[in-house]
Amino acid sequence: MIGIKSRDDDTGEVTLRITPVNGDAIYYDVGGVATTASAKVDGAELKTKDLKISFLVIDSKGEHETGEPLLWSNPITLKYRVFQKGTDKCIELASAPPTAVIHYTTNGSDPKVAGAVYDDPFVIPHGAPLVLAYAEQDGIVSEVERIPISWERDETVKVDTKRKAIWNREHGFNSTRDSYEFLSRLKKYQAQVSGLMLTISGEGG
């Protein structure tokens, strides 16, 4: 019996819990069919990022016949992030494992039929109600992710020109010229300063 104990949805790495049935030794192979010449599972757990693994259970006592190898497949999952970039609403897609190819649509059509291949974060067409996406690799296909897009909230960054801005930064000048230029900018933009410190130095006569 093979079950997933834990899975990292960022990398696709899984920890498998493996329990032999009618046997006491388990062999596994990645990219081929497991035989007694394959690697042997050490313990009851196996960590892997592979998409497909073949397992073979052997009864070293000979009480049970050797059955057919069992093919296990690592599921592919999708993650997404909707974000604002200037006046555009954008989306970033990612798969686990990250090597899977992602297909998507923004018009509600089936991405398995008319999906574009995802390369980088893209701008969502204004008014699109949802993004549909799925990922596939080596014949393994993820579930279609349905990502609703909300246009009710205006996420565009706006500057209120009537509201005062506070710049929390210290300014220091070592020359009279720089000091006067800074004072001129304060006057031009009608700015005020706080915590002003003046240092006057000179040679005594």
Secondary structure, 3 states (H helix, E strand, C coil): CEEEEEECCCCCCEEEEECCCCCCEEEEECCCCCCCCCEECCCCEEEECCCEEEEEEECCCCCCCCCCCEEEECCCEEEEEEEEECCEEEEEEEEECCCCEEEEECCCCCHHHHCEECCCCEECCCCCCEEEEEEEECCEECCCEEEECCCCCCCCCCCCCCCCCCCCCCCCCCCHHHHHHHHHHHHHCCCCCCCCCCCCCCCCC
